[in-house]
Structures are given as C-alpha cells and as structure tokens.
C-alpha cells in the first residue's frame, strides 16, 4: 500500500496570509506575520469568537492578496481544535465558497494543504484555500484546566499558539512554490497517557510518516533543505530525530520544528509552541517567505497532531497521533 501521492501538475501555493496574538507577535518570528493583534480577545466577548475572527482574517487576507474572486474558489479546506471545528465552520459563513471541514488536531494545516493540492492537481477546481488556527485560551479550557484555576504547567508541556494561517493553492502557472507530493499519515499510538506531553505522543507518528515518505518517494533526507515538523516541541524534536536515526534515516542536519521556532525555549514556554495555529503561522509566514526569496528550495512540511479529546482522557485512553507530509519545491 502506497500512501505517497505524486502530483503530476504540481499545483502552486501562490500566496499565504497569517495573523497572530500578542505573545507570538513579540516572538522572534513576529516580524514575518502579516497582522498581529496585541489584545488576545481581538475586541470580542469570548476567546472562541476571537479565534474565529483570526481565522476569518487569514482567509480573507489571502483572497485579497491573490485578487481571486470568491466565486472562483473551488473549496475552503479548514479546521481547528474546538469541538465540532466551530471556528472554521463559523468563519466559512462569511465566504462564498464550498467548505470542507477537516480535523486532525495540530496536523490539520498539512492535511488541508494535501487535500487542496489533490483537488487542484486532479483538475476538479483551479483554486483552493487551506487554513487552520488555534487560540491559547480556548485550547486550555477545553483540553486542560479552566484559565481561572491558574494551574501550574509541568516542564514537558507546550504553549498553544494564538494564531491562524491560510494558503491559496492554485493551478496558476508561474515561479511559485509547487506542491509536488503528499504523504498521508497513519494513526500511531505508543501508549503515552500524559495529556501535557504532546511531543512524546506525536514523535512516533512523525517518524513513521517521514520514513514512509522517503521510502515511497525514493528520495533521501538530503534532497530537502528543510524537514519541518509541526509542533513536536524541544523534547519531541529530539525524539523524532532519534527514532528516524534508528531506522537509518538521518534528518539531524536539516530538521526544524515549528514549535521550537515560534518561541524562545525558556522557563515560560517550556517545550515551545503547539496547536493547529502553530504550524499554520510558522509555515505560512517564515518558511513560505524563505522559499519565495529562494533561500531554501525544497521543504518537506510534516505537521503533527495528537488525536485526544477531553472525553478520551476522562476514559483513561492513551493518546493516538498522526502526521501528514507535504513536499513543497521551487526552482533554485
């Protein structure tokens, strides 16, 4: 069974848009983000409404940048972390485009890009938007503890990114980054039960997808300038490199992680960033702009997701995880 799909027509990512909250705006990647809100409520009454507003902005901005009419958009493929992906579906109300709601936790950005690329590559539509987002305060009170409780964060925890990102996938020809292949992940469960230790739960899934991508595509790790994982954080990043190395796949030289990149790894952020907005913000701002400037030419984007819920945690379930890979290349 082959899970890597080579795209014959190589659809382009013609533009991206990102928005972030105050903490992310003050980070080392803040200067690459299109719009920064220094009030994490964004003027809304609830954090959930603020998350929806961020996602709406990212989608609207990428439409504005490309000057593509909403009626010319074949699909909006979007997801988030809230129950029933309400940020995405409520944001979709504002746009005159068919909506495909997707959920694979923090790997949703890569999943959305993969599905959108296949739709465009197959000739079913000319333009697809892929978008995801998250908010620290909504994720905390849904998955962990009420914000008012002031719970102490353990050292293995990560900080959910307040931000959103969107990319326009198009059949338009030109000197744009091209999506050349996608590798869909398998659900992997190594029995991790600590809901604060997302890196350890997701690293085996990331390694599985990375190893299968190289095996099925016939490429080697050195083919890519960067192998970018989604939000494993500092601990998970070390684990995925170790697992891959044990399987004779050495990604140590060119591996980076969005969770490590977005924050300075210190006592406040612990392992780094997480959330569906983490890879959405990092890839669609910093990484994409490096590709556009030809500072890097080949990227394997492997967003990772922990498929837990409050319900599964209450039932004592372990944390299954998944990772999807998208190969993005441009002529160097």
KEKOLRO-265134 format. One record per atom (N, C-alpha, C): residue in one letter; x, y, z negated. Coordinates in steps of 0.05 Angstrom, whole numbers, plus 5000, padded with zeros to 4 digits. Each point is the difference from the previous one (the first is absolute). Layout:
KEKOLRO-265134
AXYZ...
end
This chain:
KEKOLRO-265134
X501749765000X498350245000X501850255000X499550175019X501650255003X498350234990X501050154981X498650234989X501150275010X502049995017X501250245011X498950045029X498850235004X498850075026X501750215014X501149935023X501550195016X498150165018X500250264998X498150185014X501250075028X498749925021X501050045027X500150295008X497950154992X499850285009X501350204981X500849914977X501450164980X498750274995X497750004986X498650254995X501850194983X499550265004X501650214987X498750104975X501750084981X499150164977X500750295007X497950145010X500650265012X500150234980X498949954976X500050214980X499349884973X500850124978X499249924973X499350254984X498749954977X499350224982X500149894972X500950164981X500249924972X499250224981X499049924977X499250184979X500849874974X500850164980X500949894975X499350184977X500049894976X499550144975X502450154990X499850124976X502250164990X502549854993X499849774988X502349844993X501649925025X498549915020X501349925025X501250245015X498650234998X501050245013X502650104989X500449944974X502550094987X502249795002X499449775013X502049795002X501950075023X502049835004X502050055021X498949975028X497649885003X498849975026X497850215005X499550174980X497950205003X500350185024X502450065007X500450195023X499249885027X499649745001X499249875025X496949985002X498650054979X497149974999X498650245012X497949965015X498750225014X498550194981X498649894981X498550174982X500249904971X500650174982X500349934971X497950154984X498549854984X498150124981X501350014973X500150234988X501350034973X497949984978X497649935007X497949934980X499049735008X500449804984X499449725008X497049955001X498350194992X497149975004X499150115027X501850155013X499450125026X497450165000X499550114976X497650164997X497449854998X500249734997X497649834998X499449944971X497649894995X499149944973X501149744990X500749825018X501149744991X502549945017X501749824988X502449925015X499349835024X497849854999X499149845022X499350185024X498650224995X499450195021X502550135011X501950044983X502650125008X501549805019X499949754993X501349805017X498749995028X497450015001X498650005025X500750255017X500350234986X500650255013X502849995013X501949874986X502749985011X500049835025X498549784999X499949825023X498650145024X497950154994X498750155021X501850215013X501750124983X501850205011X502049875019X501249774991X502049875017X498849915027X497649894999X498749925025X499450245018X498950214988X499350245015X502550135012X502250004984X502450145009X501349855024X500049734999X501249865022X498350035026X497450034997X498350065023X500750275011X500350204982X500650275008X502750025014X501949864990X502750005011X500149895029X498549795004X500149865026X498150135020X498150174990X498050135018X498349795014X499749774988X498249795011X497250054989X498049995017X497350044991X499149754983X498350054980X499049784984X498549805017X498750085021X498649825017X501949825016X502550075001X502049845014X501549814982X499349994975X501349824980X498449754999X501249785008X498649745001X499549884973X501750064980X499549894974X501750154979X498850024976X501550094977X500349764982X502549914997X500549764983X501250104974X498649974978X500850134975X499349834976X501550044978X499449874975X501250144977X499449924976X501150124975X499849804978X500450084975X500049824977X497549994984X498250195005X497550014983X498149785007X498249944982X498049795004X498450065026X499749805017X498550035025X501250225018X502650044997X501550205016X498450255006X498950124979X498250235003X501450255010X502550044994X501450245010X500149995030X500649775012X500149985029X497350025013X498149854989X497350005013X498750274997X500450144977X498750264997X501550215017X502649975003X501450185018X499149965029X499449755007X499249945028X497450145007X498450084980X497550135006X500450265015X502450124997X500550265011X500950005028X500549765011X501249985027X498349835018X499850105025X498349875020X501649785014X500749794985X501649785011X499249744987X500049785015X499449744988X502049944978X499049884979X501649964975X500349714994X502649924995X500649734992X501350024972X498649924980X501150014973X501649754994X502550044990X501749774994X501150034972X500749774988X501150004974X502149774997X502550084995X502149814992X501750144979X498750144981X501350154979X502150195012X502450004989X502050195008X501349945028X499349775011X501049945027X498150095022X497950154992X497950085019X501050185022X502150164995X501050185021X501149835023X501649804994X501149825021X497749845014X498149914984X497749855011X498550185020X499550254992X498550185018X501650055025X502650044998X501650045024X500049765018X500149764988X500149755015X497449965016X497750044986X497449965013X499650215022X500750254994X499750225019X501749955025X502549914996X501849955022X498949785018X498949794989X498949785016X497650105016X498350164988X497750115015X500950175024X502050174996X501050165022X501549845021X501749814990X501649845018X498249825018X497849914989X498249835015X498350165020X500250265000X498450165019X497150054991X499449944975X497350044991X499350294994X502050164994X499750284996X502750145004X499950265004X502550155005X501150134975X498450044979X500950144977X498849884974X501749944981X499149904974X501550154978X498650074979X501250124976X500349794979X502449984988X500549834977X500550184976X498749954978X500250184977X499549854974X501550084979X499649914973X500750214980X499149964975X500750194979X499549884972X501050144980X499649924972X500350244982X499249974975X500350224980X500749874974X502050114987X500949894974X497749974980X498450214997X498049994979X497749815006X499349975025X497849815006X501049714997X502549955008X501149734998X500449924971X500950194983X500649934972X497449924986X497950155003X497649944985X498449775012X500649925025X498749775012X501549744993X502650015002X501649754997X501349974972X500350214986X501549984975X498550104976X500450254992X498750104976X498750275005X498050084984X499050275003X502250214995X500050215016X502150204998X500250124972X497650034987X499950134974X501449834978X500349745006X501249824980X503050064996X501350115020X502850074998X501749754995X499449785014X501549754996X502950035008X501849874985X502850015006X500649825024X501550105019X500749865024X502449824995X499949745006X502349834997X502150055021X502549934995X502250075018X499849875028X498549795003X499749875026X497850125017X498750204990X497750125014X500950205022X498250055018X500450205021X497950224998X500450225014X498250234999X498550025026X497349984998X498450015024X500250275014X500650005025X500450255015X497350145005X499950264995X497850165008X500650125027X498749885020X500650095028X498549835020X500150095025X498849865022X501550055026X499849815018X501450035026X498349895022X500450105024X498649915024X501850015024X499649815018X501550005025X498149965024X500650125022X498449975025X501549805018X498749775005X501149805018X498650055027X501650015021X498950085026X501349855023X498549985022X501149885025X501550215015X500150254990X501450225013X503049935004X501050045024X502849955005X501650244993X502649964996X501750224993X502249914981X501750184992X502249934982X499149994971X498249824994X499049974973X501049734988X499949984974X500649744987X497949805009X500849765007X498249795010X499849774980X497649904998X499549764984X500449765018X502149854995X500849785019X499049734991X499649964974X498949744990X498950044972X498349814993X498950004972X500249714990X500549984974X500149744987X498050014977X497949845001X498049994979X501049824977X499650094976X500949864976X498249784991X501149824983X498549794987X499750084970X497949914988X499750054971X501949814985X501750124984X502049864985X499650054970X500049794984X499650044971X502149844985X501850144986X502149874984X499349994971X497550054993X499149964973X500550234981X500750245011X500450234983X497350104989X499850044974X497550084988X500050284988X502350134999X500350264988X499150215020X497750134995X498950195018X501650265002X502050034983X501850235002X502549945016X500449745007X502449935014X499449935029X499350215015X499249965028X502349915018X502450104994X502349945016X500649705000X499949874977X500649724998X497849845014X497550094999X497849865013X500250025030X500850225011X500050055029X502549925014X502349984987X502549955013X500049735016X498949784989X499949755015X498450035026X497850145000X498450045024X501550175020X501450204991X501650175018X502249835013X501449844984X502149835011X498949805020X497749884995X498849815018X499450125027X498950245000X499350135025X502550095015X502050104986X502550095013X501449765013X500249784985X501449765011X498549895024X497349994999X498549905022X500250185025X500150264994X500350195023X502549955015X502249974986X502649955014X500049735014X498949804987X499949735012X498350005025X497750124999X498149995023X500750195022X501250234993X500750195021X502849955012X501649844987X502649945010X502050234994X499250194985X501850234993X501549944974X502150154996X501549984976X499650254983X500750004974X499750244984X501550245011X502349955013X501650225011X498750135024X497949885011X498650135022X498850264992X499250024974X498650244990X501950194986X499550255003X501450204984X499149994971X497349964997X498949984973X497949784999X500149854978X497849824992X498750134976X497650115004X498750174980X497849844987X500249934975X497849884985X498250214988X497649914993X497950194992X500450134973X499649864979X500450124974X500849794979X502149875005X501049804981X501350134976X500950255003X501450134978X502849894997X501450104979X502849934996X500449704995X498449894982X500249714994X499249835024X497850055011X499049845023X501950025024X501250235003X501950045022X502449814997X501149984976X502249824994X499149715005X497649934991X499049735003X499749925029X498950175017X499549935028X502749955014X501950164994X502749975012X501249734992X499649944974X501149744990X498749765012X497350015002X498549785012X500749965029X500250225015X500749985028X502949905004X501850094983X502849905002X500149704995X498549914981X500049714994X498949845024X498450125017X499049875024X501750075025X502450104995X501950075021X499150235018X498550194988X499250245014X501050234983X502150145009X501350214984X498950275009X498450134983X498950275007X501250214981X502149934986X501150184980X501050265013X501149995023X501350235013X497950215008X497749915010X498150195012X497350014987X499749894976X497449994986X499750254983X497650125002X499250224982X497149944992X499150114978X497349964990X498650274996X497650025009X498550254997X499650084971X499649804983X499750064971X502550124988X502349915009X502550124991X500650275012X499250045025X500650255013X498550234990X497449964993X498350234995X500650144974X500949864980X500650134974X502949954993X501050174983X502649954987X499549784979X501549795002X499649784981X501250084973X498350074981X501050084974X498049904979X500250104976X498449894978X497150065003X499350215015X497250075003X498649835021X501349955023X498749845021X500749714998X501949924983X500849734997X500949875026X498349825012X500849855023X499550165026X498650224999X499550165024X497150025007X499450055025X497250045008X498649755009X497350015001X498349785009X497550125011X498149835007X497450105010X499950005031X497649995010X499650015029X501150265012X500150214984X501050255010X503050015001X501449814987X502950014998X501349965028X499549775012X501149965027X498750185021X497550084995X498750185019X501450275001X500850104977X501350264999X502949985010X501549804990X502849975006X500449945030X498549805011X500449945028X499250225018X497650114995X498850205019X501350284997X501750034981X501550264998X502949955005X501449914980X503049985000X501049805022X498949765000X501049805019X499350085029X497450085004X499250075027X501650235012X500650204983X501550235010X502949935006X501149814985X502749905007X500049865027X497849855006X499949875026X499750215022X498350204996X499550215020X502650145006X501750054980X502550145003X502249825011X499449755005X501949805009X502349944981X499450064975X502049934979X500049704995X497749875004X499749715000X498349935024X500449765011X498549925024X498349754997X500649844981X498549754997X499549964970X497449974994X499149974972X498149764998X500449844980X498149794993X498650094975X497550085003X498450114978X498349774987X500749934975X498749774987X498750104974X497550095003X498550094976X499049764984X500150024974X499349784982X497650064983X498549804993X497650044983X499649784980X499250084976X499349814979X496949984999X499049765005X497149965005X498549934974X500550164979X498649964975X497750194998X498349954981X497850184993X499649994970X498450194990X499449984971X498649744993X498349915018X498649754996X501949764998X501849995019X501949775000X501850004976X500850244991X501750024976X498549914975X497550084998X498349924977X499649704999X500149875023X499749715001X502649854996X502250154995X502649874995X501349905025X499250105024X501249925025X502850125003X501749855015X502650115007X499650205024X502150125009X499850215020X501049915027X498249945019X500949945027X500850255014X501749985020X501050235014X500349955030X500350215015X500249985029X501750225011X501149965023X501650215014X499649975030X499650225013X499850005030X502350165011X501049925023X502350135012X499350125027X500950255005X499650135025X502750095010X500749925025X502550085012X499650255016X501550214993X499850265014X502750065013X500050065026X502650055014X499750245018X502250135005X500250215019X502749985015X500150125023X502449995015X502150194988X502449894994X502150154987X502050105020
end
